[in-house]
């Protein structure tokens, strides 16, 4: 029978493992354990943007201790302040030869809010925050305002607008504003152009004739003809930010035909036209409904139409472009009466030319 050989490699491996075990256990005869994290805390687990929270920890039996989120290596025991911009979880890792252990804490970051206490003298002014109407009037406390810089505007009828573009709001604090408003005085401008004025009458009985150079225009109708007048005033001399208190179109009636009173309406013109190009057959478009009407009696003298809203809309540069106005009988063909008005080409007495009187204030 053949003898089995001795497996020296097996005995060598066993001997090496015993040596390693002895070295690891050491003289104490105990197996090393992983580190112990005694505590890892945040003194504030909920903060607002810009606030600090202090992390504190205590670790035993660790050769290295680190905290993520760019904190880095730290001592076994310590504290550090953190200022996260958003909700952040911090993880502490403790390591030794036996392994690693971790612990985590989350710091929640909420929005930073403050408030603005606004009063004014006098009270009752509209309040705008960052360009938006708050729907509130002074005195008012605006709450839940994001911390940072804001624009506050205060606007009261017949007063200058007050505005501050650098109102600072701090978290959990109140900013106080107490502006004294400046009264805006009444101003008046009368637009009464001479021959440079833009106005023209039209007549259905002569549909291709251009009447822009005539010293009169007429409105109404007879048995054979319907009459209309177009007129436009340039507003370049009126401040663009003017608040219109009153605006009156005034035309001087010097004559007429028929004895019946009738109603002349002001209609908003909605497309362009030229004083020396317009005819009955070539008219611009205009609104269906009158802006305002005025009863016209047979008497001679000034006739007025209150057009505050229309003039304000033109000045605001909104969806309404200043193409002027159409004057026509609000019930054309119903009454046989015509009113004759002086135009801007009536140079014999320019005081009787059409005029637009505007009362306003600049905020």
C-alpha positions as CSV (number, residue, x, y, z in Angstrom):
1,X,0.0,0.0,0.0
2,X,1.2,3.5,-1.0
3,X,1.6,6.0,1.9
4,X,-0.4,9.3,1.7
5,X,1.9,12.4,1.6
6,X,1.7,15.1,4.3
7,X,-0.1,18.3,3.1
8,X,2.3,20.9,4.4
9,X,0.4,23.8,2.8
10,X,-2.7,23.1,4.9
11,X,-0.7,23.2,8.1
12,X,1.0,26.4,7.1
13,X,-2.3,28.2,6.3
14,X,-3.7,27.1,9.7
15,X,-0.6,28.3,11.5
16,X,-0.7,31.7,9.7
17,X,-4.4,32.3,10.6
18,X,-3.6,31.6,14.2
19,X,-0.8,34.2,14.2
20,X,-3.1,36.8,12.6
21,X,-5.8,36.1,15.2
22,X,-3.3,36.6,18.1
23,X,-2.1,39.9,16.6
24,X,-5.7,41.2,16.2
25,X,-6.9,40.1,19.7
26,X,-3.8,41.4,21.3
27,X,-2.7,40.9,24.8
28,X,-6.2,41.7,26.2
29,X,-7.6,38.7,24.4
30,X,-10.8,40.6,23.2
31,X,-12.0,41.1,19.6
32,X,-12.0,44.9,18.5
33,X,-15.4,46.5,18.0
34,X,-16.7,49.2,15.7
35,X,-16.8,52.9,17.0
36,X,-19.7,54.1,19.2
37,X,-21.5,57.3,18.3
38,X,-22.8,58.5,21.6
39,X,-24.7,61.5,20.1
40,X,-25.1,63.5,16.9
41,X,-27.5,66.4,17.2
42,X,-28.6,69.7,15.7
43,X,-29.6,72.4,18.2
44,X,-32.1,73.7,15.6
45,X,-33.7,71.2,13.3
46,X,-35.9,73.8,11.6
47,X,-34.5,77.2,10.5
48,X,-35.2,79.9,7.9
49,X,-32.9,80.9,5.1
50,X,-29.8,82.6,6.4
51,X,-30.1,81.2,9.9
52,X,-27.5,78.9,11.6
53,X,-27.9,75.5,13.2
54,X,-25.2,74.1,15.5
55,X,-24.2,70.4,15.0
56,X,-22.7,68.6,18.0
57,X,-21.4,65.1,18.4
58,X,-19.6,62.7,20.7
59,X,-17.9,59.5,19.4
60,X,-15.9,56.8,21.2
61,X,-13.2,54.4,19.8
62,X,-12.9,56.0,16.4
63,X,-9.7,56.6,14.5
64,X,-11.4,59.0,12.1
65,X,-14.6,61.0,12.3
66,X,-16.1,62.9,9.3
67,X,-19.2,64.8,8.5
68,X,-20.4,65.2,4.9
69,X,-21.9,68.3,3.2
70,X,-18.4,69.9,3.1
71,X,-17.9,69.9,6.8
72,X,-15.0,67.3,6.6
73,X,-12.8,65.7,9.2
74,X,-13.6,66.6,12.8
75,X,-12.5,65.6,16.3
76,X,-14.2,62.8,18.3
77,X,-16.2,65.4,20.2
78,X,-17.1,68.9,19.0
79,X,-19.6,71.4,17.6
80,X,-19.8,73.3,14.3
81,X,-22.2,75.8,12.8
82,X,-23.9,75.1,9.5
83,X,-26.0,77.5,7.3
84,X,-27.8,75.4,4.7
85,X,-29.7,77.2,2.0
86,X,-32.2,74.3,1.6
87,X,-33.3,71.4,3.7
88,X,-30.1,69.3,4.2
89,X,-29.3,65.9,5.9
90,X,-25.9,65.7,7.6
91,X,-24.2,62.3,8.0
92,X,-21.5,61.6,10.6
93,X,-19.2,58.6,9.8
94,X,-16.9,57.1,12.6
95,X,-14.3,54.6,11.5
96,X,-11.7,52.2,13.1
97,X,-10.0,48.9,12.1
98,X,-13.2,47.1,12.9
99,X,-15.4,49.1,10.5
100,X,-17.5,52.2,10.3
101,X,-20.8,53.4,11.8
102,X,-22.9,56.4,10.8
103,X,-25.6,58.7,12.2
104,X,-27.6,61.4,10.5
105,X,-29.5,64.5,11.4
106,X,-31.7,66.7,9.1
107,X,-32.0,70.5,9.2
108,X,-35.1,71.7,7.6
109,X,-34.9,75.2,5.9
110,X,-38.2,77.1,5.6
111,X,-39.0,80.3,3.7
112,X,-37.9,83.4,5.5
113,X,-40.9,85.8,6.0
114,X,-41.3,89.2,7.5
115,X,-44.0,91.9,7.4
116,X,-44.4,95.5,6.4
117,X,-46.4,97.9,8.5
118,X,-47.5,100.8,6.2
119,X,-49.2,104.0,7.2
120,X,-49.5,107.2,5.3
121,X,-50.6,110.8,5.9
122,X,-53.3,111.1,4.8
123,X,-54.6,107.5,5.0
124,X,-56.6,105.6,2.4
125,X,-53.8,105.3,-0.2
126,X,-53.6,102.3,-2.5
127,X,-50.7,100.0,-1.7
128,X,-48.6,98.2,-4.5
129,X,-46.0,95.5,-3.7
130,X,-43.4,94.9,-6.3
131,X,-45.6,96.4,-9.0
132,X,-48.8,94.5,-8.0
133,X,-51.9,96.0,-6.5
134,X,-52.4,94.5,-3.1
135,X,-56.0,95.5,-3.1
136,X,-55.4,97.2,0.3
137,X,-55.2,100.8,1.4
138,X,-53.3,102.4,4.2
139,X,-53.0,101.8,7.1
140,X,-52.2,98.1,6.4
141,X,-49.8,95.4,7.6
142,X,-48.6,93.2,4.8
143,X,-47.7,89.7,6.2
144,X,-45.8,86.7,4.9
145,X,-43.5,88.8,2.8
146,X,-40.3,87.1,1.6
147,X,-37.2,88.3,3.3
148,X,-35.2,90.6,1.0
149,X,-35.6,93.8,-0.9
150,X,-39.0,95.0,-2.2
151,X,-40.6,97.9,-4.0
152,X,-43.5,99.6,-2.2
153,X,-45.7,102.2,-4.1
154,X,-48.4,104.2,-2.4
155,X,-51.0,106.0,-4.6
156,X,-53.8,108.3,-3.4
157,X,-56.2,110.3,-5.5
158,X,-55.0,113.9,-6.0
159,X,-51.6,113.2,-4.3
160,X,-48.2,112.5,-5.7
161,X,-47.2,108.8,-5.9
162,X,-44.8,107.8,-3.1
163,X,-42.4,105.0,-3.9
164,X,-39.5,103.2,-2.3
165,X,-37.6,100.7,-4.4
166,X,-35.3,99.6,-1.5
167,X,-37.6,98.4,1.3
168,X,-35.7,95.7,3.3
169,X,-37.7,92.9,4.9
170,X,-35.9,90.7,7.5
171,X,-37.1,87.2,8.6
172,X,-39.5,87.3,11.6
173,X,-39.3,91.1,11.7
174,X,-41.6,94.0,10.8
175,X,-40.5,96.9,8.6
176,X,-42.3,100.2,9.3
177,X,-43.1,102.8,6.6
178,X,-44.8,106.1,7.5
179,X,-44.6,108.4,4.4
180,X,-46.2,111.8,4.3
181,X,-47.9,112.2,0.9
182,X,-47.6,115.4,-1.2
183,X,-50.8,117.0,-2.5
184,X,-50.9,117.2,-6.3
185,X,-52.6,120.5,-7.4
186,X,-55.2,120.8,-10.1
187,X,-53.9,121.8,-13.5
188,X,-55.8,122.8,-16.6
189,X,-54.9,122.7,-20.3
190,X,-57.0,123.9,-23.2
191,X,-56.3,122.5,-26.6
192,X,-57.7,124.8,-29.3
193,X,-55.7,124.5,-32.5
194,X,-56.2,126.9,-35.4
195,X,-55.8,125.9,-39.0
196,X,-53.4,123.1,-38.0
197,X,-56.3,121.4,-36.3
198,X,-57.7,118.1,-37.6
199,X,-61.4,118.0,-38.3
200,X,-63.8,117.5,-41.2
201,X,-67.5,117.2,-41.9
202,X,-69.0,114.6,-44.3
203,X,-72.2,114.5,-46.2
204,X,-74.0,111.5,-47.7
205,X,-75.5,113.5,-50.5
206,X,-72.0,114.3,-51.7
207,X,-70.2,111.1,-50.9
208,X,-67.0,111.8,-52.8
209,X,-66.4,115.5,-51.7
210,X,-63.7,116.2,-49.2
211,X,-64.7,118.9,-46.7
212,X,-61.5,119.2,-44.5
213,X,-60.8,122.8,-45.5
214,X,-64.2,124.2,-44.7
215,X,-64.8,126.6,-41.9
216,X,-67.8,124.7,-40.6
217,X,-69.0,121.1,-40.2
218,X,-72.4,119.8,-39.4
219,X,-74.1,116.9,-37.7
220,X,-77.6,115.6,-38.1
221,X,-79.8,114.8,-41.1
222,X,-82.3,116.3,-43.5
223,X,-84.7,114.7,-45.9
224,X,-81.9,114.3,-48.5
225,X,-78.7,114.0,-46.6
226,X,-77.0,112.6,-43.4
227,X,-74.2,114.8,-41.9
228,X,-71.2,113.6,-39.7
229,X,-68.1,115.3,-38.2
230,X,-64.7,113.8,-37.4
231,X,-62.3,115.5,-35.1
232,X,-58.9,114.7,-33.5
233,X,-56.8,116.5,-30.9
234,X,-53.1,115.8,-30.4
235,X,-52.3,115.2,-26.7
236,X,-48.5,115.8,-26.9
237,X,-48.6,118.7,-24.5
238,X,-50.5,116.8,-21.8
239,X,-48.2,114.9,-19.3
240,X,-48.3,111.2,-20.2
241,X,-48.9,110.3,-16.6
242,X,-51.7,112.8,-16.1
243,X,-54.7,111.7,-14.1
244,X,-57.7,113.2,-15.8
245,X,-60.3,114.7,-13.5
246,X,-62.4,116.3,-16.3
247,X,-62.2,116.5,-20.0
248,X,-64.8,118.3,-22.1
249,X,-65.0,118.5,-25.9
250,X,-66.6,121.8,-26.8
251,X,-67.9,122.9,-30.2
252,X,-69.5,126.2,-31.1
253,X,-72.8,125.9,-32.8
254,X,-73.4,129.0,-34.9
255,X,-76.5,127.9,-36.9
256,X,-78.6,125.0,-37.8
257,X,-81.7,123.8,-39.7
258,X,-84.9,122.3,-38.4
259,X,-86.5,123.1,-35.1
260,X,-86.3,119.7,-33.3
261,X,-83.9,118.9,-30.5
262,X,-81.8,115.8,-31.1
263,X,-79.0,113.8,-29.6
264,X,-75.4,113.8,-30.9
265,X,-73.2,111.0,-29.7
266,X,-69.4,110.8,-29.4
267,X,-68.0,107.6,-31.0
268,X,-64.5,106.4,-30.6
269,X,-62.7,106.2,-34.0
270,X,-60.7,102.9,-34.3
271,X,-58.6,103.4,-37.4
272,X,-56.6,106.1,-39.1
273,X,-57.8,108.9,-41.3
274,X,-56.6,112.1,-42.9
275,X,-58.3,115.5,-42.8
276,X,-57.8,116.0,-46.5
277,X,-58.6,112.5,-47.5
278,X,-61.7,111.5,-45.7
279,X,-65.1,111.5,-47.5
280,X,-68.4,109.9,-46.9
281,X,-67.3,107.0,-49.0
282,X,-63.9,106.8,-47.3
283,X,-64.5,106.8,-43.6
284,X,-62.5,105.1,-40.8
285,X,-64.0,102.5,-38.5
286,X,-65.6,103.5,-35.3
287,X,-67.2,102.0,-32.2
288,X,-70.8,100.8,-32.3
289,X,-71.7,102.4,-29.0
290,X,-71.4,106.1,-28.1
291,X,-69.0,107.1,-25.4
292,X,-71.4,109.8,-24.4
293,X,-74.3,111.7,-25.8
294,X,-75.5,115.3,-25.5
295,X,-78.9,116.8,-26.3
296,X,-78.6,119.5,-28.9
297,X,-81.2,122.3,-28.8
298,X,-81.7,124.8,-31.6
299,X,-80.0,127.5,-29.6
300,X,-76.7,129.1,-30.7
301,X,-73.6,128.7,-28.4
302,X,-71.1,126.2,-27.0
303,X,-72.1,122.5,-26.9
304,X,-70.2,120.1,-24.6
305,X,-69.5,116.4,-24.2
306,X,-67.7,115.0,-21.2
307,X,-65.1,112.5,-22.4
308,X,-62.9,112.0,-19.3
309,X,-62.6,108.2,-19.7
310,X,-61.7,108.4,-23.4
311,X,-59.0,111.0,-22.9
312,X,-57.5,109.0,-20.0
313,X,-57.4,105.9,-22.1
314,X,-55.6,107.7,-24.8
315,X,-53.0,109.0,-22.4
316,X,-52.4,105.6,-20.8
317,X,-51.1,104.2,-24.1
318,X,-53.2,101.1,-23.6
319,X,-55.1,99.2,-26.2
320,X,-56.9,102.5,-27.2
321,X,-55.0,104.5,-29.8
322,X,-55.9,108.1,-30.3
323,X,-57.6,108.1,-33.7
324,X,-60.0,110.9,-32.6
325,X,-63.8,111.0,-32.5
326,X,-66.9,110.8,-34.7
327,X,-69.9,113.0,-33.9
328,X,-73.1,111.8,-35.4
329,X,-76.8,111.9,-34.6
330,X,-77.3,108.9,-32.3
331,X,-80.6,108.1,-34.2
332,X,-79.7,109.0,-37.7
333,X,-82.6,109.4,-40.1
334,X,-85.1,109.9,-37.2
335,X,-85.1,113.7,-37.0
336,X,-84.8,116.3,-39.7
337,X,-82.4,118.7,-37.8
338,X,-78.8,119.7,-38.4
339,X,-76.4,121.6,-36.2
340,X,-73.6,123.6,-37.8
341,X,-70.3,124.0,-35.9
342,X,-67.2,126.1,-36.5
343,X,-64.1,124.1,-37.4
344,X,-60.4,124.8,-36.7
345,X,-60.2,126.5,-40.1
346,X,-62.5,129.3,-39.0
347,X,-59.8,131.9,-38.7
348,X,-62.1,134.9,-38.5
349,X,-62.6,134.2,-34.8
350,X,-60.3,131.5,-33.5
351,X,-62.0,131.7,-30.1
352,X,-64.9,129.7,-31.6
353,X,-62.7,126.9,-32.9
354,X,-63.2,123.4,-31.4
355,X,-61.5,122.9,-28.1
356,X,-60.7,120.2,-25.6
357,X,-60.5,121.4,-22.0
358,X,-58.7,119.0,-19.6
359,X,-58.4,119.3,-15.8
360,X,-55.8,116.9,-14.4
361,X,-53.1,116.4,-11.8
362,X,-49.7,114.7,-12.2
363,X,-49.2,112.0,-9.5
